[in-house]
């Protein structure tokens, strides 16, 4: 199962969003498509049909838009736009570790093995854990109903026809939201940090349900309080 390529497409899908939004361009590029979602799509059906016949980047924007939900996409879509792809999550986690260790005044026992510093096989393990975290974070406000699940799965199928991945995604979308289950996917501290960054990226922290989920996820991931704060700070700095 190759989640790495799919996840990279999703995270790159909003790359040109802010530029397109500022310029008012509504083309069928990835940025233009997600810009359209932010600008005024109304209803999940609109999100899916908006991108019919568009290229791969725009399809990824559509999948991300559906995953975010129509209301949430306007609030946090800008965060998604800043991320240049999968490796960016690793870079942010690495920076957070560096700052946290500097604040503690202690030298790390080893260099953090974040996603941007891993060989392909290990990067794939991180990718699957991060995608699991993204799907769970998208469900944190309870917006995904049966119809929206079908639309999301349809958009993901257009992006990648890997049957194993489709079955996995179907199972994740249909699971009850459980931060304990999500955290179980983190087999290393670095993976936990990247999963938390991805979750912060998708969650609307002004929403009580979503903020509560995020706090419980951090507990289940066993993130040290100082590192949690630093990870959140890196997301804010990257999205200013």
RAPE-V372418 format. One record per pair of residues at least 4 apart in sequence whose ideal C-beta (glycine too) atoms are under 6 Angstrom apart, sorted by the first residue. I is the first residue (numbers start at 1). J is the second residue. D is the distance in Angstrom with one decimal. If there is no record, write none. Layout:
BEGIN
<<I:J:D> <I:J:D>>
END
This chain:
BEGIN
<<1:164:4.5> <1:165:5.0> <3:7:5.5> <3:127:4.5> <3:128:4.5> <3:131:5.0> <4:123:5.9> <4:124:5.0> <4:127:4.1> <6:159:5.9> <6:160:4.9> <7:86:5.4> <7:127:4.9> <7:131:5.1> <8:85:5.1> <8:86:4.2> <9:60:4.1> <10:60:5.4> <10:64:5.1> <11:83:4.8> <11:85:5.3> <11:86:5.6> <12:85:4.6> <13:30:4.8> <13:60:3.7> <13:61:4.1> <13:64:5.1> <14:34:4.6> <14:80:4.2> <14:81:3.7> <16:20:5.4> <16:31:2.7> <17:21:5.9> <17:31:4.7> <17:34:5.0> <17:35:5.3> <17:81:3.5> <18:81:5.3> <20:25:4.6> <20:31:4.3> <20:32:5.0> <20:35:4.2> <21:35:4.8> <25:32:5.8> <26:32:5.5> <26:36:5.5> <27:32:4.0> <28:32:6.0> <28:54:4.5> <28:58:5.2> <30:57:3.1> <30:58:5.5> <30:61:4.9> <31:35:5.8> <33:51:5.5> <33:58:3.8> <33:61:4.1> <34:61:3.8> <35:39:5.9> <36:50:5.8> <37:41:4.9> <37:65:4.0> <37:73:5.3> <38:73:6.0> <38:74:5.4> <38:77:4.8> <41:46:4.4> <41:47:5.1> <41:50:6.0> <42:46:5.6> <44:148:5.0> <44:151:5.5> <46:50:5.9> <47:65:4.9> <47:66:5.2> <48:151:4.8> <51:58:5.0> <51:59:5.8> <51:62:3.9> <54:58:3.4> <59:158:5.1> <59:159:5.5> <62:155:5.1> <63:155:3.9> <63:156:5.5> <65:73:5.2> <66:151:5.5> <66:152:4.7> <66:155:5.6> <67:138:4.5> <67:152:5.9> <68:72:4.7> <68:73:4.2> <69:143:4.1> <72:76:5.8> <72:204:5.7> <73:77:4.7> <75:204:5.2> <76:204:5.9> <79:201:5.0> <79:239:4.6> <82:238:5.2> <82:239:4.9> <83:88:4.7> <84:88:4.9> <87:116:4.3> <89:115:5.9> <89:194:4.9> <89:197:5.4> <90:114:3.8> <90:115:3.1> <90:116:3.4> <91:116:5.2> <92:197:5.5> <92:234:4.3> <93:114:4.6> <93:193:4.3> <93:194:5.0> <93:197:5.9> <94:112:5.5> <94:114:4.5> <95:234:5.5> <96:230:4.2> <96:231:4.7> <96:234:4.8> <97:112:4.4> <99:230:5.2> <100:226:5.5> <100:227:4.8> <100:230:4.6> <101:108:5.1> <112:190:5.4> <113:117:5.9> <113:190:5.4> <114:190:5.0> <115:123:5.8> <115:126:4.7> <115:194:5.7> <118:122:4.1> <118:123:4.5> <126:191:5.4> <129:185:4.2> <129:186:5.9> <129:191:5.1> <129:195:5.5> <130:194:5.6> <130:195:5.7> <130:198:4.9> <132:185:5.1> <133:182:5.8> <133:195:3.9> <133:198:4.9> <133:199:5.1> <134:198:5.2> <134:202:6.0> <135:172:4.7> <136:182:4.7> <137:199:4.3> <137:202:4.1> <137:203:5.3> <138:202:5.9> <139:144:5.3> <139:177:5.0> <140:203:5.9> <140:210:4.4> <140:213:4.1> <141:207:5.7> <141:209:5.6> <141:210:5.3> <144:148:4.9> <144:149:5.9> <149:173:4.8> <156:169:5.7> <160:165:5.8> <179:216:4.6> <179:217:4.2> <179:220:4.9> <180:220:5.2> <183:220:3.6> <183:221:4.7> <186:191:4.4> <186:192:3.9> <186:195:5.7> <186:221:5.7> <187:191:6.0> <192:221:4.1> <193:231:5.9> <196:221:5.9> <196:231:5.4> <197:231:5.5> <199:203:5.8> <199:217:5.9> <200:232:5.7> <200:235:4.8> <201:235:6.0> <203:210:4.5> <203:214:5.1> <204:210:5.3> <205:211:5.1> <218:223:4.8> <218:228:5.0> <223:227:5.3> <223:228:4.5>>
END
